[in-house]
Amino acid sequence: MYGIAAYVMWGLFPLYWPLLKPSGAVEILAHRMVWSLVAVVAVLAVRRHWSWFRTLTRRQFVLLTVAAVTISINWGTYIYAVNSGHVVEGALGYFINPLVSVLFGVVIFRERLRPWQWVAVGLGAASVLILAFDYGRLPWIAVILAMSFGTYGMVKKSAQVGSAESLTVETLVLLVPALVYLTVLEVNGTATFGHHGLGHSALLVGAGIVTAVPLLAFTASAIRVPLTVIGVLQYIAPVLQFLCGVLIVHETMPASRWIGFAVVWLALAVFTWDGFRSARATRRQARTAPALEAV
């Protein structure tokens, strides 16, 4: 239930960011950084969990700084995508993200892929080419989202710091540039916070809450259920984002675009099936190993 709640909230993000207009994407991003820090610090204060800060190593801090940069690129790009009418292309980025993560494993960590994983990656690449032909350009929003989030996950895995703790460091790193940007907007007279009613200001503050809550729910899920279950649940968010784009925003979906997405979904079906097949084989080997040792 924690996992489903997290991915449903992420999937409904396309309904939230348009509420923040007339704020621009960068201003929304800056407020998201500031109020996310306030939200996670509040959570840590309730838990009275501060001792982790003393154990943070220099390597972890550097990795989390890199993570902060990559997640800010991801957040900013997605907010721009939603508020500029590219919700479906944003959903594509999160559909292909698992395949990008697998590809990172091969290129950076020298992991070896199973044959069906290569098929899934190949289908994912083919879908990007089909959609590039459909859009008349590279679907750069989807590519940036997938690459930035894949990089973020890879760096966070290397840092080995809890979600609330790591988000605290990441937003703390981003706090100064965010405040500088918001101050410049205020001085220039182009800031929207406090100038478009209390409701608008409350929604900007709420950007921090809607960032922190699903992340904490995801963490609660990740420590309780197998990764294979998390792997299936992760498709809830882009499915909901895609449905928001098609059914609510009414984005155009020509036949060629449907074909491109069909190839993406086929790639993810192959990828998920192979993951379950490999997990079953691993469990069988684990059950038979004690019997063989006894013999």
N, C-alpha and C positions, 0 to 999 in steps of 0.2 A: 504493500500500500504506500509506503514511503517513496519507493521508486516510481510507481505510477503517478503519484502526486507531483513529484519533481518534474517528470517528463511532460505531464499535462500542462503544468505551469509554463515550462519552456515553450511548449507548442502553442500556447495562447499569447505569447509575446507580441505577435503581429497586431493584436487588438489593443495593446497598451501604448506602444510608442506613438501612434498617430494622435493619441489624446494629448500629447505634450506640445503639439503645434500651438503657436508659431515658433517655438524653440527650434533651432537648427540642430542637425545631428551632432555637431561637435559640442555645442552647449549642453545637450542632453547627456552626452558621454561624460562631460566634466562633472555634471551634477550626479551622475550615476557613480562616479569614482568617489566623490565626497561623501554621499549619503550611504554608500555601501560600507565605507569605513566606519561610519557612525553605527550602522546596524550590527556589524560583526563585533565591534568593541562592546556594544551593549550585551551581545550574547556571551562574550567572554567574561564580562563583568558579572553577569548573573551566575555563570558557572564558576566564577572566581578562579579562572584558569589563566595565570600569568607566568608561571614558572618556565613554560616552554621557551619564552623569549631569551632567557639566559643561556639556553642550550643551543640556540641557533648558531650554526657555524658560518664562516665567511663564504664558503662554497655554496651553502644553501641560500644565503642572502643574494649572492650573484645570480644563482639560478632563478630565484623568485623575482628578481629584477627583470631578467629576460622574459619570464612568464608574464609579468605586468605589462611589458611592452606588447607582447603578442596578443594578450587578451584584450588590451585597449584597441588594437587594430581590429580584432574580431568584433568587439562590441560596437565600435564606431561604424564599421562596414555594415553590420546587420541593421543598426538603427537607420542608416542611410537607405539601405535596401527597402525596408518596410515603409519609410516615410516618403520614398520616391516611387512607390508602386512596383517594386520588384520583389514581392513576397515569395513568389514561386521560385525565382532564381535563388533567393536566400535559402529556401527549403532544400534546393538541389545541393547546396554546399554541405548541409548536414547529412544528406543522403550519402554523398560520396566520401564524407569524412572517415568512416571506418576503413574504406579502401586506401585512403591516403595514409592512415596510421599504419596499416599493414606494409605499405610501400616504404615508409620511413624505417620500419623494422628491418627491412631488407637492406636498404641503402646505408643506414647509419649503424645499426646494431648487428649487421651481417647475419640476420636470421634467415633461415631457409623456409621457403613457402612450400606447402603441399601443392600438387598439380591443380586441384580444384580451386585453391586460393589464387593461383596464377590466372585461371579462367575468369574468376570474379574480377580481378584487377584489370584484366584485358577488356572485359565487358564495360567496366567503369570508364576506362579510357575511351572506348568506342562511343559511349553515351555522351561524353564531353565533346567529342568531334561532331556528333550528330547535332547536338544543341548549338555548337558554334556555327554550324552551317545554318541552322534555323534562325538564330539571332542575327546572323551576319557579322558576328564578332565572337571572340572568346568570351564565354560567360564568366567574366572576371570577378563578379561579386561572389559567385559560387566557389571559384578557385581560391580567392583570398580567404573566404570563410573556412573552407576545408583545410587549407594549408596552415592558416594561423591557429585554428583549434587543434589540428594535429600536432603542431609544434608545441602548443601550450600543454597538451596532455603528455607529450614526451618529456618536456622540461620538468613538469610537476612530478612525473614518475621518478625522475632522477633526483629531485629535491627531497622526496620522502618526508613531507611536512603535512600535517592535517589540514583539512579544507578550511575551517574557520581561521586557523592560525596563518595559513598561507595567504588567504584572501586579505587578512589584516596587513601582512607585509606588503602584498602587491598594491593594495589601495593606498597604503602609507607612502610607498615609493611614488605613486601617481598623484598624491595629494597636492604637492607644491605646484607642479605644472597646471593642475586642474584649477586651483585657486587663483593662480596668476591669470589664466585665461578668463575666468569668470570676472576677475577684477577689471581686466582690460575691457570686457564687454560693458561692465557697469560704468566705467569712466567714459566710454564712447557713446553711451546712451543707447546701446543696442541690446542690452540684457533683457530677458523676459521675466526672470524670477522677481516676484514682487510687483510686477507692472501689468499683470493680466489677471488679477483677482486671486483670492485666497485659494480657490479650487485648483487653479493652474499651479500655484506654488506647492500645494500639497501633493499634487501628482508628480512634480519633479523630486520632492523629498521621497515619495513612494518608490522612485526608481531604485533607491538603495535597498528597500525592503524586498521588492520583487527580484532583486539580484541575489540577496542573501538567503531568503527562505527556501527556494528550490535547491540551492546548493547544499544547505544543511540537510534537507530531506534526502537528497541523493546520497550524501555521506552516510546517513542512518541506514539507507537501503544497502549500500555497497558493503557494509560490514556484516550484514545479516544474510544475504542471498548469494548464490553462486554467480560467478562472472558470466556464465552462459545465459542466465536469466537477465542480467543487466544488459548483455549484448542484444537480446531481443527487445527489451524495454526501450532501448535508445532510439528505436525507430518510431516511437509514439510521437516525439516532438516534431520531426520533419513531416510526418504524415499530417499532423494537425496544422502545421504551418502551410503545407501545400493546400489543404482544404480551405484554410482561411483565404489564401490567395485566389483560389478558383471560385469558391462559393460566396465569399463575403466581399472581397475586393473586386471580384469579377475580372481578373486578368485574362487576357487573350491566350487561348491554348490551341494553336493550329495543329493539324494532324502530325506534322513533323516534330513538334514539341512533345506531343503524346508519345511518339515513337521513341524519342530520346529518353523520356522518363521511364518508359516500359523497359528499355535496356538497363537503366539504373536499377530498377526493381528486380529484374532478372539477376543482375550481378549480386544484389544483396541477398536474394533467395539462395543462390549458389553458395555464397559466403556463409550464410547462417546454417544451411544444411550441412556443409562441410565441417563447421564448428561443432555441431551436435554429433555428427558421425565420429569425429576425432575424440570428443569427450566420452562417448560410449566405449570406444576402443580402449581408451586409457583406463576407464573403470573396470573393464573386463580384465585387462592385464593386471590391475591392482588386486582383483579378487583371486586370480589364478596364481599369482606369485607366491603367496604363503603355502598353497597346496604343493607347488613344485618344490619349494624349499624343504617341506616336511618329507617328501619322497626322497 
